[in-house]
Protein backbone atom coordinates (compact mmCIF):
# COMPACT_ATOMS: atom_id res chain seq x y z
CA UNK A 1 0.00 0.00 0.00
CA UNK A 2 1.37 3.40 -1.00
CA UNK A 3 1.13 5.96 1.79
CA UNK A 4 0.39 9.65 1.56
CA UNK A 5 3.72 11.42 2.02
CA UNK A 6 4.69 15.00 2.79
CA UNK A 7 8.18 15.78 1.54
CA UNK A 8 10.70 18.47 2.42
CA UNK A 9 14.34 19.00 1.55
CA UNK A 10 16.47 18.40 -1.51
CA UNK A 11 15.90 15.28 -3.59
CA UNK A 12 19.59 14.43 -3.58
CA UNK A 13 20.05 14.53 0.18
CA UNK A 14 20.08 11.37 2.33
CA UNK A 15 16.47 10.30 2.99
CA UNK A 16 14.77 10.38 6.37
CA UNK A 17 11.35 8.77 6.94
CA UNK A 18 9.18 10.09 9.78
CA UNK A 19 6.32 7.98 11.18
CA UNK A 20 3.69 9.49 13.47
CA UNK A 21 1.88 7.92 16.41
CA UNK A 22 -1.71 6.77 16.86
CA UNK A 23 -4.26 9.40 15.72
CA UNK A 24 -1.41 11.50 14.35
CA UNK A 25 -0.45 12.35 10.78
CA UNK A 26 2.45 13.55 8.71
CA UNK A 27 1.37 17.16 9.12
CA UNK A 28 1.95 16.95 12.90
CA UNK A 29 5.66 16.77 12.08
CA UNK A 30 5.74 19.75 9.72
CA UNK A 31 7.97 22.08 11.77
CA UNK A 32 10.39 19.36 12.87
CA UNK A 33 10.46 17.91 9.36
CA UNK A 34 11.35 21.28 7.82
CA UNK A 35 14.24 21.76 10.22
CA UNK A 36 15.58 18.25 9.62
CA UNK A 37 15.21 18.88 5.87
CA UNK A 38 18.16 21.30 6.02
CA UNK A 39 20.40 18.27 5.58
CA UNK A 40 18.07 15.47 4.57
CA UNK A 41 15.28 14.63 2.19
CA UNK A 42 12.43 14.20 4.66
CA UNK A 43 9.46 11.98 3.89
CA UNK A 44 6.76 12.21 6.59
CA UNK A 45 4.22 9.46 5.93
CA UNK A 46 0.59 9.01 6.95
CA UNK A 47 0.36 5.42 8.17
CA UNK A 48 -2.61 3.35 6.98
CA UNK A 49 -5.97 4.47 8.40
CA UNK A 50 -4.48 7.87 9.21
CA UNK A 51 -4.46 11.21 7.42
CA UNK A 52 -4.82 10.93 3.65
CA UNK A 53 -3.52 7.36 3.36
CA UNK A 54 -5.84 4.50 2.34
CA UNK A 55 -8.05 2.64 4.78
CA UNK A 56 -7.53 -1.07 5.45
CA UNK A 57 -8.84 -3.69 7.86
CA UNK A 58 -5.37 -4.94 8.82
CA UNK A 59 -3.28 -2.80 11.15
CA UNK A 60 -0.62 -5.26 12.21
CA UNK A 61 2.94 -3.98 12.31
CA UNK A 62 4.18 -6.27 9.54
CA UNK A 63 1.62 -4.71 7.20
CA UNK A 64 2.47 -1.17 8.30
CA UNK A 65 6.18 -1.84 7.84
CA UNK A 66 5.52 -3.22 4.34
CA UNK A 67 3.60 -0.02 3.49
CA UNK A 68 6.54 2.12 4.57
CA UNK A 69 9.02 -0.02 2.62
CA UNK A 70 6.92 0.09 -0.56
CA UNK A 71 6.37 3.84 -0.31
CA UNK A 72 10.07 4.53 0.28
CA UNK A 73 11.12 2.28 -2.59
CA UNK A 74 8.69 3.90 -5.04
CA UNK A 75 9.92 7.34 -3.92
CA UNK A 76 13.54 6.31 -4.48
CA UNK A 77 14.23 6.85 -0.79
CA UNK A 78 15.68 3.52 0.27
CA UNK A 79 17.60 2.84 2.35
CA UNK A 80 16.59 5.62 4.70
CA UNK A 81 17.09 6.78 8.24
CA UNK A 82 13.82 6.26 10.11
CA UNK A 83 12.26 8.17 13.00
CA UNK A 84 9.07 6.87 14.61
CA UNK A 85 7.06 7.98 17.62
CA UNK A 86 4.82 5.64 19.66
CA UNK A 87 2.81 3.53 17.17
CA UNK A 88 5.07 4.92 14.45
CA UNK A 89 8.04 3.81 16.52
CA UNK A 90 6.69 0.28 16.56
CA UNK A 91 6.17 0.41 12.80
CA UNK A 92 9.74 1.69 12.43
CA UNK A 93 11.09 -1.13 14.59
CA UNK A 94 9.09 -3.69 12.60
CA UNK A 95 10.58 -2.30 9.39
CA UNK A 96 14.11 -2.51 10.77
CA UNK A 97 13.56 -6.08 11.98
CA UNK A 98 11.93 -7.36 8.79
CA UNK A 99 13.82 -5.27 6.19
CA UNK A 100 17.08 -4.24 7.89
CA UNK A 101 18.61 -3.21 4.58
CA UNK A 102 15.93 -0.53 4.27
CA UNK A 103 17.01 1.26 7.47
CA UNK A 104 20.34 3.05 7.75
CA UNK A 105 19.72 4.50 11.24
CA UNK A 106 16.76 4.17 13.61
CA UNK A 107 15.40 6.66 16.16
CA UNK A 108 12.53 5.33 18.30
CA UNK A 109 10.67 7.97 20.30
CA UNK A 110 9.23 6.80 23.62
CA UNK A 111 8.01 3.29 22.90
CA UNK A 112 9.35 -0.23 23.44
CA UNK A 113 9.03 -3.39 21.29
CA UNK A 114 6.62 -4.97 23.76
CA UNK A 115 2.85 -5.39 24.16
CA UNK A 116 1.15 -2.76 26.30
CA UNK A 117 -1.95 -3.05 28.48
CA UNK A 118 -5.05 -1.34 27.08
CA UNK A 119 -4.56 2.44 27.19
CA UNK A 120 -6.37 3.78 24.15
CA UNK A 121 -9.77 2.05 24.15
CA UNK A 122 -11.38 4.91 26.07
CA UNK A 123 -9.99 7.41 23.57
CA UNK A 124 -11.47 5.48 20.66
CA UNK A 125 -14.81 5.20 22.46
CA UNK A 126 -14.82 8.93 23.19
CA UNK A 127 -14.10 9.81 19.56
CA UNK A 128 -16.82 7.48 18.32
CA UNK A 129 -19.27 9.10 20.74
CA UNK A 130 -18.87 12.58 19.23
CA UNK A 131 -22.17 13.34 17.42
CA UNK A 132 -21.06 14.03 13.83
CA UNK A 133 -24.13 16.03 12.84
CA UNK A 134 -24.36 18.95 10.42
CA UNK A 135 -23.55 22.21 12.16
CA UNK A 136 -21.41 20.64 14.88
CA UNK A 137 -18.88 23.23 16.08
CA UNK A 138 -15.36 22.40 17.18
CA UNK A 139 -16.09 23.62 20.72
CA UNK A 140 -19.06 21.22 20.89
CA UNK A 141 -16.86 18.34 19.75
CA UNK A 142 -14.31 19.33 22.39
CA UNK A 143 -17.04 19.34 25.04
CA UNK A 144 -18.24 15.92 23.87
CA UNK A 145 -14.76 14.45 24.22
CA UNK A 146 -14.46 15.97 27.69
CA UNK A 147 -17.83 14.52 28.69
CA UNK A 148 -16.62 11.09 27.53
CA UNK A 149 -13.65 11.22 29.88
CA UNK A 150 -10.89 12.86 27.85
CA UNK A 151 -10.03 15.44 30.48
CA UNK A 152 -6.68 16.66 29.22
CA UNK A 153 -7.16 19.72 27.00
CA UNK A 154 -3.97 19.10 25.02
CA UNK A 155 -5.06 15.55 24.22
CA UNK A 156 -8.47 16.78 23.05
CA UNK A 157 -6.85 19.41 20.86
CA UNK A 158 -4.62 16.75 19.31
CA UNK A 159 -7.56 14.41 18.65
CA UNK A 160 -9.63 17.20 17.14
CA UNK A 161 -6.97 17.71 14.47
CA UNK A 162 -8.51 14.56 12.98
CA UNK A 163 -11.94 16.16 12.64
CA UNK A 164 -12.85 17.56 9.23
CA UNK A 165 -15.45 20.29 8.82
CA UNK A 166 -15.39 20.59 5.02
CA UNK A 167 -18.42 18.39 4.31
CA UNK A 168 -22.13 18.57 5.02
CA UNK A 169 -21.37 17.00 8.38
CA UNK A 170 -18.02 16.67 10.18
CA UNK A 171 -16.05 13.46 9.65
CA UNK A 172 -12.91 11.90 11.06
CA UNK A 173 -9.75 12.01 8.94
CA UNK A 174 -8.65 8.68 10.40
CA UNK A 175 -10.22 5.26 9.85
CA UNK A 176 -11.73 5.17 13.32
CA UNK A 177 -13.65 1.93 12.84
CA UNK A 178 -10.59 0.14 11.49
CA UNK A 179 -8.44 1.46 14.34
CA UNK A 180 -11.01 0.36 16.92
CA UNK A 181 -11.14 -3.15 15.47
CA UNK A 182 -7.34 -3.45 15.46
CA UNK A 183 -6.61 -1.98 18.89
CA UNK A 184 -5.26 -5.25 20.31
CA UNK A 185 -2.68 -5.44 17.51
CA UNK A 186 -1.83 -1.75 17.77
CA UNK A 187 -1.14 -2.02 21.50
CA UNK A 188 0.70 -5.31 21.00
CA UNK A 189 3.92 -6.12 19.19
CA UNK A 190 4.95 -9.22 17.19
CA UNK A 191 7.42 -11.69 18.66
CA UNK A 192 10.24 -11.16 16.16
CA UNK A 193 13.20 -13.54 16.26
CA UNK A 194 15.38 -11.29 14.07
CA UNK A 195 17.69 -8.42 15.05
CA UNK A 196 18.57 -5.00 13.68
CA UNK A 197 22.29 -4.33 14.04
CA UNK A 198 22.34 -0.73 12.82
CA UNK A 199 22.72 2.46 14.89
CA UNK A 200 19.65 2.85 17.09
CA UNK A 201 18.60 5.53 19.56
CA UNK A 202 15.70 5.19 21.97
CA UNK A 203 14.76 8.76 22.90
CA UNK A 204 12.53 8.76 25.97
CA UNK A 205 10.33 11.25 27.77
CA UNK A 206 11.75 11.72 31.27
CA UNK A 207 8.27 11.70 32.83
CA UNK A 208 6.83 9.02 30.56
CA UNK A 209 6.18 5.45 31.72
CA UNK A 210 6.13 3.89 28.24
CA UNK A 211 9.69 2.52 28.38
CA UNK A 212 10.47 0.78 31.66
CA UNK A 213 13.77 -0.65 32.91
CA UNK A 214 12.37 -4.17 32.44
CA UNK A 215 11.92 -3.45 28.72
CA UNK A 216 15.61 -2.83 28.12
CA UNK A 217 16.76 -6.48 27.91
CA UNK A 218 14.27 -7.12 25.09
CA UNK A 219 15.31 -3.89 23.38
CA UNK A 220 18.97 -4.89 23.51
CA UNK A 221 18.11 -8.38 22.27
CA UNK A 222 16.42 -6.99 19.17
CA UNK A 223 18.60 -3.88 18.77
CA UNK A 224 22.08 -4.71 20.09
CA UNK A 225 23.48 -1.29 19.13
CA UNK A 226 20.72 0.56 21.01
CA UNK A 227 21.53 3.66 23.04
CA UNK A 228 19.12 5.40 25.42
CA UNK A 229 18.60 9.09 26.06
CA UNK A 230 15.91 10.87 28.09
CA UNK A 231 14.61 14.32 27.21
CA UNK A 232 14.28 16.26 30.44
CA UNK A 233 10.91 17.57 31.53
CA UNK A 234 8.89 15.70 28.90
CA UNK A 235 6.25 13.01 28.84
CA UNK A 236 5.14 10.71 26.02
CA UNK A 237 4.63 13.62 23.57
CA UNK A 238 8.25 14.69 23.91
CA UNK A 239 8.55 16.04 20.37
CA UNK A 240 5.54 18.32 20.88
CA UNK A 241 6.50 19.37 24.41
CA UNK A 242 10.09 20.33 23.60
CA UNK A 243 10.40 20.44 19.81
CA UNK A 244 13.68 22.39 19.76
CA UNK A 245 15.44 19.96 22.08
CA UNK A 246 13.94 16.94 20.31
CA UNK A 247 15.04 18.23 16.91
CA UNK A 248 18.55 18.98 18.15
CA UNK A 249 18.94 15.37 19.34
CA UNK A 250 17.55 14.04 16.06
CA UNK A 251 19.83 16.31 14.00
CA UNK A 252 22.85 15.06 15.91
CA UNK A 253 21.86 11.40 15.54
CA UNK A 254 21.06 11.70 11.82
CA UNK A 255 24.11 13.84 10.98
CA UNK A 256 25.40 12.57 7.63
CA UNK A 257 28.90 11.14 7.71
CA UNK A 258 31.57 13.49 6.35
CA UNK A 259 32.20 13.08 2.66
Secondary structure, DSSP 8 states (H G I E B T S, - for coil): ----EEEES-TTS-EEEEE--TT--GGGGHHHHHHHTTTSEEEEE--TTSTTS---S---HHHHHHHHHHHHHHTT--SEEEEEETHHHHHHHHHHHH-GGGEEEEEEES--SS---S-SHHHHHHHHHS---TT--HHHHHHHHHHTT---HHHHHHHHTTEE-SSSS-EESS-HHHHHHTHHHHHS---------SEEEEEEETT--SS-GGGHHHHHHH-TTEEEEEETT--TTHHHHSHHHHHHHHHHHT-----
